[in-house]
């Protein structure tokens, strides 16, 4: 692997030893925990119910609705949850159809959205970063063992 021979600059070392593990940890912790629930919601699974908007929290890039979820059948209730993929025009006190698939922080709007894509992307990035990091470590250890043992293989043409 040509990349392995180029792990000498400080920027590359920082990326390999800090960046890749950080990407792996963030991707797997944030994405991996909600991967199954987001795909279940995308496929229409989970418990159907109603989300009631209580509070809108906005940052620079987006706004999120927090509120309460009540299941249609059985009356299961979750309070202070996030509504993923909230429909446009939702206002305080308004309701929206939603599905509870067991996501840590919230429920999913039945109108659909891109949360499943974001969570899947984060999880894939985390897995790829973890695999790349392990491969780099294994190759470095292997190369150092070969260098320290002094094994040098040579081939001279004409010898059997």
C-alpha positions as YAML, in Angstrom:
chain: A
units: angstrom
residues:
- id: 1
  name: UNK
  ca: [0.00, 0.00, 0.00]
- id: 2
  name: UNK
  ca: [1.65, 3.22, -1.17]
- id: 3
  name: UNK
  ca: [-0.15, 5.27, 1.48]
- id: 4
  name: UNK
  ca: [1.61, 3.33, 4.23]
- id: 5
  name: UNK
  ca: [4.99, 4.48, 2.96]
- id: 6
  name: UNK
  ca: [3.83, 8.10, 3.12]
- id: 7
  name: UNK
  ca: [2.85, 8.15, 6.80]
- id: 8
  name: UNK
  ca: [5.62, 10.50, 7.76]
- id: 9
  name: UNK
  ca: [4.25, 14.05, 7.73]
- id: 10
  name: UNK
  ca: [2.83, 15.36, 10.98]
- id: 11
  name: UNK
  ca: [-0.54, 16.12, 9.36]
- id: 12
  name: UNK
  ca: [-0.88, 12.54, 8.20]
- id: 13
  name: UNK
  ca: [0.15, 11.22, 11.61]
- id: 14
  name: UNK
  ca: [-2.45, 13.41, 13.31]
- id: 15
  name: UNK
  ca: [-5.11, 12.16, 10.91]
- id: 16
  name: UNK
  ca: [-4.16, 8.50, 11.38]
- id: 17
  name: UNK
  ca: [-3.77, 8.57, 15.16]
- id: 18
  name: UNK
  ca: [-6.45, 11.11, 16.13]
- id: 19
  name: UNK
  ca: [-8.70, 11.73, 13.12]
- id: 20
  name: UNK
  ca: [-9.55, 8.16, 12.13]
- id: 21
  name: UNK
  ca: [-10.32, 6.99, 15.70]
- id: 22
  name: UNK
  ca: [-12.42, 10.11, 16.29]
- id: 23
  name: UNK
  ca: [-14.39, 9.61, 13.07]
- id: 24
  name: UNK
  ca: [-14.88, 5.94, 13.95]
- id: 25
  name: UNK
  ca: [-16.07, 6.69, 17.49]
- id: 26
  name: UNK
  ca: [-18.41, 9.50, 16.49]
- id: 27
  name: UNK
  ca: [-19.85, 7.63, 13.51]
- id: 28
  name: UNK
  ca: [-20.41, 4.40, 15.42]
- id: 29
  name: UNK
  ca: [-21.75, 6.00, 18.60]
- id: 30
  name: UNK
  ca: [-24.06, 8.53, 17.00]
- id: 31
  name: UNK
  ca: [-25.06, 6.63, 13.89]
- id: 32
  name: UNK
  ca: [-24.85, 3.01, 14.98]
- id: 33
  name: UNK
  ca: [-27.24, 3.34, 17.91]
- id: 34
  name: UNK
  ca: [-30.10, 4.64, 15.77]
- id: 35
  name: UNK
  ca: [-29.39, 2.82, 12.49]
- id: 36
  name: UNK
  ca: [-32.03, 0.12, 12.93]
- id: 37
  name: UNK
  ca: [-34.77, 2.48, 14.21]
- id: 38
  name: UNK
  ca: [-34.25, 4.90, 11.29]
- id: 39
  name: UNK
  ca: [-34.50, 2.11, 8.73]
- id: 40
  name: UNK
  ca: [-37.60, 0.73, 10.48]
- id: 41
  name: UNK
  ca: [-39.20, 4.19, 10.27]
- id: 42
  name: UNK
  ca: [-38.23, 4.49, 6.60]
- id: 43
  name: UNK
  ca: [-39.97, 1.18, 5.96]
- id: 44
  name: UNK
  ca: [-43.11, 2.17, 7.88]
- id: 45
  name: UNK
  ca: [-42.39, 0.02, 10.93]
- id: 46
  name: UNK
  ca: [-42.76, 0.85, 14.58]
- id: 47
  name: UNK
  ca: [-45.67, 2.03, 16.68]
- id: 48
  name: UNK
  ca: [-48.01, 4.54, 15.06]
- id: 49
  name: UNK
  ca: [-49.11, 7.51, 17.10]
- id: 50
  name: UNK
  ca: [-49.34, 11.27, 17.39]
- id: 51
  name: UNK
  ca: [-46.61, 13.79, 18.18]
- id: 52
  name: UNK
  ca: [-47.64, 17.02, 19.90]
- id: 53
  name: UNK
  ca: [-45.21, 19.91, 19.38]
- id: 54
  name: UNK
  ca: [-44.21, 21.61, 22.63]
- id: 55
  name: UNK
  ca: [-40.98, 23.48, 22.00]
- id: 56
  name: UNK
  ca: [-38.95, 24.42, 18.92]
- id: 57
  name: UNK
  ca: [-35.18, 24.60, 19.33]
- id: 58
  name: UNK
  ca: [-33.24, 26.30, 16.54]
- id: 59
  name: UNK
  ca: [-29.54, 26.46, 15.78]
- id: 60
  name: UNK
  ca: [-27.71, 28.10, 12.89]
- id: 61
  name: UNK
  ca: [-28.53, 25.33, 10.45]
- id: 62
  name: UNK
  ca: [-31.85, 23.85, 11.46]
- id: 63
  name: UNK
  ca: [-34.74, 23.77, 13.88]
- id: 64
  name: UNK
  ca: [-35.94, 20.76, 15.85]
- id: 65
  name: UNK
  ca: [-39.30, 20.16, 17.48]
- id: 66
  name: UNK
  ca: [-39.48, 18.61, 20.94]
- id: 67
  name: UNK
  ca: [-42.73, 17.33, 22.34]
- id: 68
  name: UNK
  ca: [-44.77, 14.35, 23.43]
- id: 69
  name: UNK
  ca: [-45.66, 11.16, 21.60]
- id: 70
  name: UNK
  ca: [-48.75, 9.07, 22.33]
- id: 71
  name: UNK
  ca: [-49.26, 5.72, 20.60]
- id: 72
  name: UNK
  ca: [-52.52, 5.19, 18.77]
- id: 73
  name: UNK
  ca: [-53.04, 1.71, 20.20]
- id: 74
  name: UNK
  ca: [-52.11, 0.89, 23.76]
- id: 75
  name: UNK
  ca: [-51.57, 4.46, 24.86]
- id: 76
  name: UNK
  ca: [-47.77, 4.18, 25.26]
- id: 77
  name: UNK
  ca: [-46.38, 7.66, 25.88]
- id: 78
  name: UNK
  ca: [-42.95, 9.27, 25.48]
- id: 79
  name: UNK
  ca: [-42.38, 12.78, 26.75]
- id: 80
  name: UNK
  ca: [-39.80, 15.34, 25.67]
- id: 81
  name: UNK
  ca: [-38.83, 13.54, 22.48]
- id: 82
  name: UNK
  ca: [-37.52, 14.92, 19.22]
- id: 83
  name: UNK
  ca: [-39.57, 14.66, 16.03]
- id: 84
  name: UNK
  ca: [-37.22, 13.59, 13.26]
- id: 85
  name: UNK
  ca: [-38.13, 14.84, 9.77]
- id: 86
  name: UNK
  ca: [-40.78, 17.20, 11.16]
- id: 87
  name: UNK
  ca: [-43.21, 18.46, 8.52]
- id: 88
  name: UNK
  ca: [-42.95, 22.09, 7.41]
- id: 89
  name: UNK
  ca: [-45.39, 24.45, 9.06]
- id: 90
  name: UNK
  ca: [-45.53, 22.65, 12.41]
- id: 91
  name: UNK
  ca: [-46.38, 25.07, 15.21]
- id: 92
  name: UNK
  ca: [-46.47, 24.92, 19.01]
- id: 93
  name: UNK
  ca: [-49.41, 22.82, 20.18]
- id: 94
  name: UNK
  ca: [-49.97, 21.29, 16.73]
- id: 95
  name: UNK
  ca: [-49.95, 17.54, 16.18]
- id: 96
  name: UNK
  ca: [-48.37, 15.39, 13.51]
- id: 97
  name: UNK
  ca: [-48.62, 11.66, 12.77]
- id: 98
  name: UNK
  ca: [-45.46, 9.86, 13.88]
- id: 99
  name: UNK
  ca: [-43.88, 6.45, 14.43]
- id: 100
  name: UNK
  ca: [-41.92, 5.25, 17.44]
- id: 101
  name: UNK
  ca: [-39.28, 2.72, 16.41]
- id: 102
  name: UNK
  ca: [-37.16, 2.89, 19.55]
- id: 103
  name: UNK
  ca: [-34.73, 5.66, 18.58]
- id: 104
  name: UNK
  ca: [-32.88, 7.03, 21.61]
- id: 105
  name: UNK
  ca: [-34.02, 10.63, 21.41]
- id: 106
  name: UNK
  ca: [-37.17, 10.68, 19.39]
- id: 107
  name: UNK
  ca: [-39.85, 9.52, 17.02]
- id: 108
  name: UNK
  ca: [-40.15, 9.83, 13.24]
- id: 109
  name: UNK
  ca: [-42.64, 11.81, 11.21]
- id: 110
  name: UNK
  ca: [-44.70, 9.63, 8.88]
- id: 111
  name: UNK
  ca: [-44.14, 12.17, 6.08]
- id: 112
  name: UNK
  ca: [-40.62, 10.78, 5.67]
- id: 113
  name: UNK
  ca: [-37.34, 12.57, 5.31]
- id: 114
  name: UNK
  ca: [-33.60, 12.14, 5.10]
- id: 115
  name: UNK
  ca: [-32.72, 11.15, 8.67]
- id: 116
  name: UNK
  ca: [-32.21, 7.54, 7.60]
- id: 117
  name: UNK
  ca: [-29.68, 8.69, 5.00]
- id: 118
  name: UNK
  ca: [-27.73, 10.86, 7.47]
- id: 119
  name: UNK
  ca: [-27.62, 8.11, 10.11]
- id: 120
  name: UNK
  ca: [-26.59, 5.50, 7.55]
- id: 121
  name: UNK
  ca: [-23.85, 7.79, 6.22]
- id: 122
  name: UNK
  ca: [-22.49, 8.42, 9.72]
- id: 123
  name: UNK
  ca: [-22.47, 4.72, 10.51]
- id: 124
  name: UNK
  ca: [-20.75, 3.79, 7.23]
- id: 125
  name: UNK
  ca: [-18.14, 6.52, 7.77]
- id: 126
  name: UNK
  ca: [-17.51, 5.20, 11.29]
- id: 127
  name: UNK
  ca: [-17.10, 1.62, 10.09]
- id: 128
  name: UNK
  ca: [-14.79, 2.62, 7.23]
- id: 129
  name: UNK
  ca: [-12.64, 4.77, 9.54]
- id: 130
  name: UNK
  ca: [-12.38, 1.94, 12.07]
- id: 131
  name: UNK
  ca: [-11.41, -0.60, 9.42]
- id: 132
  name: UNK
  ca: [-8.86, 1.76, 7.85]
- id: 133
  name: UNK
  ca: [-7.33, 2.49, 11.25]
- id: 134
  name: UNK
  ca: [-7.02, -1.20, 12.13]
- id: 135
  name: UNK
  ca: [-5.51, -2.01, 8.72]
- id: 136
  name: UNK
  ca: [-2.94, 0.78, 9.11]
- id: 137
  name: UNK
  ca: [-1.98, -0.40, 12.60]
- id: 138
  name: UNK
  ca: [-1.67, -4.05, 11.54]
- id: 139
  name: UNK
  ca: [0.51, -3.14, 8.56]
- id: 140
  name: UNK
  ca: [2.74, -0.89, 10.64]
- id: 141
  name: UNK
  ca: [3.23, -3.58, 13.29]
- id: 142
  name: UNK
  ca: [3.94, -6.18, 10.62]
- id: 143
  name: UNK
  ca: [6.46, -3.91, 8.89]
- id: 144
  name: UNK
  ca: [8.24, -3.10, 12.17]
- id: 145
  name: UNK
  ca: [8.48, -6.79, 13.06]
- id: 146
  name: UNK
  ca: [10.02, -7.54, 9.68]
- id: 147
  name: UNK
  ca: [12.49, -4.67, 10.04]
- id: 148
  name: UNK
  ca: [13.48, -5.65, 13.60]
- id: 149
  name: UNK
  ca: [13.96, -9.32, 12.79]
- id: 150
  name: UNK
  ca: [16.35, -8.40, 10.02]
- id: 151
  name: UNK
  ca: [14.72, -10.72, 7.57]
- id: 152
  name: UNK
  ca: [15.75, -9.83, 4.11]
- id: 153
  name: UNK
  ca: [14.52, -11.97, 1.30]
- id: 154
  name: UNK
  ca: [16.49, -11.86, -1.89]
- id: 155
  name: UNK
  ca: [16.23, -13.72, -5.10]
- id: 156
  name: UNK
  ca: [19.14, -14.40, -7.38]
- id: 157
  name: UNK
  ca: [18.19, -15.50, -10.87]
- id: 158
  name: UNK
  ca: [19.43, -18.93, -11.82]
- id: 159
  name: UNK
  ca: [19.30, -20.37, -8.32]
- id: 160
  name: UNK
  ca: [16.69, -22.96, -7.54]
...
